[in-house]
Amino acid sequence: MPHVDTELFISRRISSRRSGRNNVMVRIATLTVAAGMAVMIIALAVVTGFKKEVTAKLVGFGSHVRIVSLHSNGSLETDPVTVDTALMESVSRLPLFASIAPFAVKGGMIKTPEAIQGVALKGFGPDYDTSFLAEHLLEGTLPETGRAERTKDLLVSADIARLLGLDVDDRVEMLFVSASRPVRRDRFKVCGIYSTGMEELDNSLVFTDIRNVQRLNGWDAEQVTGYEVMTADFGRLDEFAESVYGAVFDHADRTSDVLKVEDIVSLNPNTFDWLRAHNVNALVIIVIMLLVAFLNMVSAMLIILLEKTSMIGVLKALGMRNGAVQKVFLLRSLAIVFRGMFWGNVAGLGLALIQKYTGIIRLDSTGYMLSHVPVNLGWGWWLALNAGVPLVMLFLMIIPARAVSAVKPDRTMRYQ
């Protein structure tokens, strides 16, 4: 029988004995590994879920990168830029490019007999990617933007509809106040109701045909607030934003507009700093869980070593070296780790799936930006976790396994 098979055979014999299966410390160690694995899975699922959901919704309301007037200061009353097809074509040829579309924004108030709500009226055209809005549409339809004639469709959030008592097909009046123009009134028809769960943005954004916003701003058909640009790889956003800036700079001498490039991270620094802080939290949880599991595994291994002292002495007397005996008990430890990992995966993935499909654990959207705890189950981090935990535990267990070298065959066999 090969040498390694002998060690595996002895390890299996140890674990198959009734005392090996029912040892209290073995059970505690298995339970600790299972609990730690479950907590790590849930922590990573929630952390990656937060990052994915918050980023997707911020991008859905805007874009990865936007090109606007240099004189734009974050207010809703901005200087227009002229649609430049040459610039759009140049950006569309960049690596990692996904889409580009003009947009226009106007600040206003929705007024009903019951209440009034300040909002940003965002207009988009037929080239705009509406998949995000379609995904979160609850009732009705999206504003029609492809018709030759301008429509007065208005897409509002469920929060605004509830606050103002609106429903699909209702007529609603909007007021627009400007420092350079008298108060303007316009009427729209509610075409649809959406909800993303991000209360702060849901309460402030409504959508319509871009031509409505151009008319309200006193712009012509070629004037817009700016362009929204999407990349095919968010992980390389900095690189893409830099290339967009290069394209804008190359066209600076061909247009009278002075433009600037902004990415989603620079526009929402506090939010992305908050998301990055979650990475630290997840790392702390993983380290603590590994440490607790390691301490319990050390206790279990030392007890197993004490119970099997006479067996160790016999194996050494028969010629087995310290390294081979250590391998026997390392294999026994790995069996405990893998059993705990199996049940930890069952519990962790089960709880994560329950939350993913039921949203049973709710959040205060004012503080967390989402109405429920988001969960993201990705193959990448799950495989890395399941590969990394046994490797880390195996490395750490080498230390207590060295206790085998302290066992002397002559002393253990003398008192048999």
MIKE-621445 format. One record per residue (C-alpha): residue number from 0; x, y negated, z negated; chain. Coordinates in steps of 0.001 Angstrom, whole numbers, plus 500000, padded with zeros to 6 digits. Example, Ala and Ser with C-alpha at 12.3 -4.5 7.8 and 13.67 -1.06 7.14 Angstrom:
! MIKE-621445
[0 [512300 504500 492200] 'A']
[1 [513670 501060 492860] 'A']
This chain:
! MIKE-621445
[0 [500000 500000 500000] 'A']
[1 [501473 496598 500897] 'A']
[2 [502705 494413 498033] 'A']
[3 [500093 491656 498473] 'A']
[4 [497292 494219 498597] 'A']
[5 [498423 495572 495222] 'A']
[6 [498066 492131 493645] 'A']
[7 [494657 491593 495251] 'A']
[8 [493528 495064 494138] 'A']
[9 [494550 494417 490510] 'A']
[10 [492873 490995 490585] 'A']
[11 [489637 492551 491823] 'A']
[12 [489796 495251 489160] 'A']
[13 [490170 492605 486459] 'A']
[14 [487193 490640 487712] 'A']
[15 [485029 493719 488330] 'A']
[16 [485243 494930 484745] 'A']
[17 [482241 494074 482626] 'A']
[18 [484343 492047 480217] 'A']
[19 [485776 490114 483176] 'A']
[20 [482356 489174 484466] 'A']
[21 [480788 488385 481103] 'A']
[22 [483696 486537 479469] 'A']
[23 [482217 483334 478008] 'A']
[24 [485133 481169 479122] 'A']
[25 [484907 482575 482641] 'A']
[26 [481244 481613 482735] 'A']
[27 [481997 478144 481400] 'A']
[28 [484775 477680 483957] 'A']
[29 [482504 478838 486791] 'A']
[30 [479713 476525 485608] 'A']
[31 [482143 473605 485340] 'A']
[32 [483438 474120 488878] 'A']
[33 [479858 474425 490152] 'A']
[34 [478744 471254 488364] 'A']
[35 [481819 469355 489527] 'A']
[36 [481330 470477 493118] 'A']
[37 [477666 469474 493054] 'A']
[38 [478470 466041 491610] 'A']
[39 [481216 465445 494191] 'A']
[40 [478914 466415 497064] 'A']
[41 [476143 464137 495806] 'A']
[42 [478585 461267 495171] 'A']
[43 [480081 461466 498668] 'A']
[44 [476662 461902 500284] 'A']
[45 [475337 458796 498526] 'A']
[46 [478461 456680 499121] 'A']
[47 [478626 457515 502835] 'A']
[48 [474845 457126 502981] 'A']
[49 [475034 453602 501572] 'A']
[50 [477770 452635 504010] 'A']
[51 [475967 454114 506988] 'A']
[52 [472477 452780 506176] 'A']
[53 [473472 449260 505130] 'A']
[54 [475854 448860 508070] 'A']
[55 [473301 450219 510545] 'A']
[56 [470610 447849 509308] 'A']
[57 [472855 444794 509253] 'A']
[58 [473933 445625 512805] 'A']
[59 [470339 446366 513816] 'A']
[60 [469254 442869 512800] 'A']
[61 [472262 441404 514579] 'A']
[62 [475184 443080 516326] 'A']
[63 [478758 444231 515858] 'A']
[64 [480130 441023 517377] 'A']
[65 [478452 437794 518381] 'A']
[66 [479588 434900 520539] 'A']
[67 [478130 431508 519564] 'A']
[68 [478923 427815 519793] 'A']
[69 [481971 426682 517834] 'A']
[70 [479773 423997 516271] 'A']
[71 [477413 426614 514847] 'A']
[72 [477571 426379 511043] 'A']
[73 [475312 429232 509994] 'A']
[74 [472097 427200 510068] 'A']
[75 [469141 428010 512301] 'A']
[76 [469478 424700 514156] 'A']
[77 [472464 425429 516404] 'A']
[78 [473896 423965 519570] 'A']
[79 [472951 425992 522643] 'A']
[80 [475413 427684 524979] 'A']
[81 [474847 428209 528677] 'A']
[82 [474474 431786 529874] 'A']
[83 [477718 432692 531628] 'A']
[84 [477354 435824 533745] 'A']
[85 [481081 435873 534488] 'A']
[86 [481864 435987 530769] 'A']
[87 [479288 438741 530203] 'A']
[88 [480785 440799 533021] 'A']
[89 [484282 440294 531616] 'A']
[90 [483170 441472 528157] 'A']
[91 [481350 444456 529647] 'A']
[92 [484627 445693 531165] 'A']
[93 [486399 445811 527789] 'A']
[94 [487357 449161 526222] 'A']
[95 [484892 450350 523543] 'A']
[96 [482136 448125 525011] 'A']
[97 [478522 449316 524574] 'A']
[98 [476173 446393 525365] 'A']
[99 [475808 442612 525510] 'A']
[100 [472636 440506 525477] 'A']
[101 [471773 436814 524950] 'A']
[102 [469619 435811 521980] 'A']
[103 [468039 432656 520605] 'A']
[104 [467022 431687 517055] 'A']
[105 [464709 429027 515650] 'A']
[106 [463800 428324 512018] 'A']
[107 [460111 428030 511247] 'A']
[108 [457218 428848 508907] 'A']
[109 [454308 431237 509315] 'A']
[110 [451147 429638 507956] 'A']
[111 [447887 431308 507018] 'A']
[112 [445003 430075 504856] 'A']
[113 [446345 432239 502017] 'A']
[114 [450095 431504 502073] 'A']
[115 [453093 430177 503950] 'A']
[116 [456417 431921 504586] 'A']
[117 [459681 430527 505945] 'A']
[118 [461284 432756 508595] 'A']
[119 [463862 432881 511356] 'A']
[120 [462216 433402 514733] 'A']
[121 [464591 435492 516844] 'A']
[122 [464018 435786 520564] 'A']
[123 [465420 438471 522839] 'A']
[124 [465113 439345 526505] 'A']
[125 [464655 442542 528534] 'A']
[126 [468387 443399 528299] 'A']
[127 [468311 443499 524491] 'A']
[128 [468742 446895 522776] 'A']
[129 [465486 447345 520848] 'A']
[130 [466150 450920 519635] 'A']
[131 [466642 449741 516042] 'A']
[132 [463318 447892 515974] 'A']
[133 [461541 450789 517713] 'A']
[134 [462912 453211 515096] 'A']
[135 [461458 451129 512239] 'A']
[136 [458184 450190 513921] 'A']
[137 [455198 451092 511722] 'A']
[138 [452260 449815 513757] 'A']
[139 [451602 448255 517151] 'A']
[140 [454265 447616 519777] 'A']
[141 [457414 445584 520284] 'A']
[142 [457162 442147 521959] 'A']
[143 [456928 442418 525749] 'A']
[144 [459817 440579 527353] 'A']
[145 [459881 441977 530895] 'A']
[146 [456815 440226 532245] 'A']
[147 [457067 437368 534708] 'A']
[148 [454789 435350 532453] 'A']
[149 [455882 434528 528934] 'A']
[150 [453992 436392 526190] 'A']
[151 [453231 435106 522690] 'A']
[152 [453853 438438 520971] 'A']
[153 [455251 438328 517425] 'A']
[154 [456794 441260 515545] 'A']
[155 [456638 440806 511755] 'A']
[156 [457765 442930 508822] 'A']
[157 [455429 444891 506577] 'A']
[158 [456438 442644 503652] 'A']
[159 [455464 439474 505526] 'A']
[160 [452245 441092 506774] 'A']
[161 [451316 442062 503216] 'A']
[162 [452210 438650 501806] 'A']
[163 [450236 436742 504446] 'A']
[164 [447418 439246 504927] 'A']
[165 [448270 439940 508576] 'A']
[166 [447473 442914 510776] 'A']
[167 [448172 443925 514361] 'A']
[168 [446389 441704 516925] 'A']
[169 [445879 438901 514382] 'A']
[170 [446467 435350 515574] 'A']
[171 [448876 433374 513435] 'A']
[172 [450117 429776 513416] 'A']
[173 [453775 428826 513094] 'A']
[174 [455212 425416 512144] 'A']
[175 [458619 424202 513290] 'A']
[176 [460320 421279 511563] 'A']
[177 [463346 419563 513099] 'A']
[178 [465284 416462 512121] 'A']
[179 [465266 415195 515716] 'A']
[180 [461686 416156 516662] 'A']
[181 [458245 415871 515063] 'A']
[182 [456647 418947 513534] 'A']
[183 [455614 421408 516230] 'A']
[184 [452849 423985 516002] 'A']
[185 [452488 427149 518014] 'A']
[186 [450240 430180 517852] 'A']
[187 [451326 433779 518258] 'A']
[188 [449672 437182 518282] 'A']
[189 [450994 439851 515919] 'A']
[190 [451922 442702 518270] 'A']
[191 [453572 444986 515743] 'A']
[192 [454718 445546 512171] 'A']
[193 [458113 446951 511202] 'A']
[194 [459890 447903 507975] 'A']
[195 [463577 448660 507416] 'A']
[196 [463600 448803 503619] 'A']
[197 [466007 445851 503397] 'A']
[198 [463680 443420 501703] 'A']
[199 [465919 440355 502026] 'A']
[200 [466107 440627 505821] 'A']
[201 [462576 441952 506307] 'A']
[202 [461240 438864 504555] 'A']
[203 [463130 436439 506773] 'A']
[204 [463155 437752 510360] 'A']
[205 [460408 437900 512978] 'A']
[206 [460900 438657 516663] 'A']
[207 [459467 437365 519935] 'A']
[208 [460228 436763 523616] 'A']
[209 [463406 434698 524002] 'A']
[210 [461525 432260 526262] 'A']
[211 [459327 431193 523333] 'A']
[212 [462372 430183 521288] 'A']
[213 [463937 428370 524250] 'A']
[214 [460755 426341 524736] 'A']
[215 [460516 425489 521027] 'A']
[216 [464155 424360 520980] 'A']
[217 [463654 422273 524126] 'A']
[218 [466177 424380 526062] 'A']
[219 [466055 425473 529654] 'A']
[220 [466091 429092 530824] 'A']
[221 [469909 429214 530885] 'A']
[222 [470443 428005 527314] 'A']
[223 [470658 430421 524377] 'A']
[224 [472020 430569 520832] 'A']
[225 [474695 433047 521892] 'A']
[226 [475443 436639 522847] 'A']
[227 [475210 439777 520744] 'A']
[228 [477819 442399 521640] 'A']
[229 [477878 446049 520555] 'A']
[230 [480872 448382 520445] 'A']
[231 [480905 452139 521003] 'A']
[232 [483213 452708 518000] 'A']
[233 [482490 450772 514802] 'A']
[234 [485636 452207 513219] 'A']
[235 [487680 450102 515661] 'A']
[236 [485632 446935 515205] 'A']
[237 [488652 444702 514537] 'A']
[238 [490317 445837 517744] 'A']
[239 [487130 445309 519751] 'A']
[240 [486449 441855 518239] 'A']
[241 [489997 440832 519127] 'A']
[242 [489482 441903 522743] 'A']
[243 [486188 439970 522905] 'A']
[244 [488004 436895 521615] 'A']
[245 [490575 437387 524361] 'A']
[246 [487852 437489 527004] 'A']
[247 [486246 434328 525604] 'A']
[248 [489612 432564 525500] 'A']
[249 [490326 433508 529122] 'A']
[250 [487034 431855 530179] 'A']
[251 [487534 428718 528082] 'A']
[252 [488680 426645 531037] 'A']
[253 [485733 427702 533224] 'A']
[254 [482913 426401 531004] 'A']
[255 [482077 423276 529042] 'A']
[256 [480905 425328 526048] 'A']
[257 [483321 425768 523144] 'A']
[258 [482713 429253 521785] 'A']
[259 [483742 431308 518781] 'A']
[260 [483650 435056 518090] 'A']
[261 [482314 436491 514809] 'A']
[262 [482097 440126 513741] 'A']
[263 [479574 441698 511372] 'A']
[264 [482150 442189 508595] 'A']
[265 [483269 438546 508544] 'A']
[266 [479635 437408 508577] 'A']
[267 [478780 439617 505559] 'A']
[268 [481992 439766 503489] 'A']
[269 [480299 440274 500108] 'A']
[270 [478217 443164 501384] 'A']
[271 [481165 445003 502912] 'A']
[272 [483326 444353 499827] 'A']
[273 [480518 445914 497790] 'A']
[274 [480458 448928 500111] 'A']
[275 [484253 449309 499853] 'A']
[276 [483933 449286 496062] 'A']
[277 [481801 452419 496379] 'A']
[278 [484843 454242 497780] 'A']
[279 [486683 453593 494519] 'A']
[280 [483701 454849 492523] 'A']
[281 [483588 458052 494553] 'A']
[282 [487338 458596 494108] 'A']
[283 [487049 458148 490331] 'A']
[284 [484183 460658 490193] 'A']
[285 [486150 463221 492222] 'A']
[286 [489256 462849 490045] 'A']
[287 [487238 463190 486821] 'A']
[288 [485363 466242 488091] 'A']
[289 [488600 467919 489207] 'A']
[290 [490224 467143 485868] 'A']
[291 [487316 468593 483864] 'A']
[292 [487213 471683 486075] 'A']
[293 [490989 472101 485737] 'A']
[294 [490927 471900 481930] 'A']
[295 [488192 474514 481730] 'A']
[296 [490005 476718 484234] 'A']
[297 [493191 476468 482142] 'A']
[298 [491270 477535 479048] 'A']
[299 [489717 480445 480923] 'A']
[300 [493040 481575 482375] 'A']
[301 [494845 481430 479035] 'A']
[302 [492120 483530 477430] 'A']
[303 [492313 486037 480286] 'A']
[304 [496101 486159 479862] 'A']
[305 [495765 486794 476130] 'A']
[306 [493222 489552 476767] 'A']
[307 [495458 491163 479401] 'A']
[308 [498774 490799 477582] 'A']
[309 [499242 494544 477274] 'A']
[310 [498397 495031 480960] 'A']
[311 [500954 492380 481892] 'A']
[312 [503550 494221 479831] 'A']
[313 [502779 497504 481573] 'A']
[314 [502965 495886 485032] 'A']
[315 [506326 494338 484198] 'A']
[316 [507602 497628 482802] 'A']
[317 [506629 499280 486104] 'A']
[318 [508794 496776 487943] 'A']
[319 [506398 494012 488967] 'A']
[320 [508123 490640 488968] 'A']
[321 [506814 487526 487215] 'A']
[322 [505857 485931 490555] 'A']
[323 [503737 488914 491544] 'A']
[324 [501979 489015 488159] 'A']
[325 [501336 485283 488387] 'A']
[326 [499789 485842 491804] 'A']
[327 [497372 488367 490285] 'A']
[328 [496014 485773 487883] 'A']
[329 [496052 482989 490477] 'A']
[330 [493863 485192 492679] 'A']
[331 [491598 485775 489685] 'A']
[332 [491374 481999 489171] 'A']
[333 [490580 481430 492842] 'A']
[334 [487743 483951 492595] 'A']
[335 [486255 481872 489773] 'A']
[336 [486757 478657 491768] 'A']
[337 [485113 480062 494911] 'A']
[338 [482153 481398 492930] 'A']
[339 [481695 478004 491292] 'A']
[340 [482064 476228 494629] 'A']
[341 [479375 478426 496178] 'A']
[342 [476816 477559 493521] 'A']
[343 [477970 473948 493496] 'A']
[344 [477343 473707 497233] 'A']
[345 [473912 475268 496817] 'A']
[346 [472962 472773 494086] 'A']
[347 [474624 469701 495613] 'A']
[348 [473361 470198 499157] 'A']
[349 [469921 471171 497879] 'A']
[350 [469528 468004 495812] 'A']
[351 [470946 465862 498625] 'A']
[352 [468498 467335 501150] 'A']
[353 [465572 466790 498784] 'A']
[354 [466512 463115 498450] 'A']
[355 [467182 462770 502191] 'A']
[356 [463756 464008 503247] 'A']
[357 [461623 462766 500344] 'A']
[358 [463371 459582 499137] 'A']
[359 [462171 460516 495662] 'A']
[360 [464774 458359 493885] 'A']
[361 [463871 454738 494514] 'A']
[362 [465967 451576 494238] 'A']
[363 [465333 447907 493613] 'A']
[364 [465892 446523 497103] 'A']
[365 [466711 443094 495619] 'A']
[366 [469892 444425 494038] 'A']
[367 [470766 447357 496291] 'A']
[368 [469466 446118 499694] 'A']
[369 [467674 449459 500196] 'A']
[370 [464400 450758 498806] 'A']
[371 [465660 454304 498122] 'A']
[372 [468969 456110 497551] 'A']
[373 [470393 456894 501019] 'A']
[374 [472024 460252 501719] 'A']
[375 [474377 461122 504561] 'A']
[376 [475502 464735 505021] 'A']
[377 [478509 464793 507324] 'A']
[378 [480497 467822 508420] 'A']
[379 [483791 465941 508166] 'A']
[380 [483872 465057 504480] 'A']
[381 [482003 468249 503490] 'A']
[382 [484613 470498 505131] 'A']
[383 [487451 468377 503725] 'A']
[384 [485981 468647 500226] 'A']
[385 [485497 472419 500445] 'A']
[386 [489025 472870 501768] 'A']
[387 [490652 470413 499377] 'A']
[388 [489126 471556 496076] 'A']
[389 [490512 475141 496123] 'A']
[390 [493912 473896 497316] 'A']
[391 [494123 471322 494516] 'A']
[392 [492929 473832 491920] 'A']
[393 [495397 476456 493158] 'A']
[394 [498252 473960 492913] 'A']
[395 [497261 472909 489400] 'A']
[396 [496737 476486 488191] 'A']
[397 [500384 477335 488926] 'A']
[398 [501283 475586 485657] 'A']
[399 [499259 477785 483246] 'A']
[400 [500063 480863 485353] 'A']
[401 [503703 480459 484358] 'A']
[402 [502712 481640 480899] 'A']
[403 [503083 485143 482352] 'A']
[404 [506868 484801 482191] 'A']
[405 [506670 484510 478383] 'A']
[406 [505202 488025 478042] 'A']
[407 [507906 490583 477113] 'A']
[408 [507184 494233 478042] 'A']
[409 [509089 495672 475079] 'A']
[410 [507078 493629 472548] 'A']
[411 [503650 494223 474102] 'A']
[412 [504161 497955 474534] 'A']
[413 [505694 498429 471065] 'A']
[414 [502351 497740 469364] 'A']
[415 [500099 499800 471701] 'A']
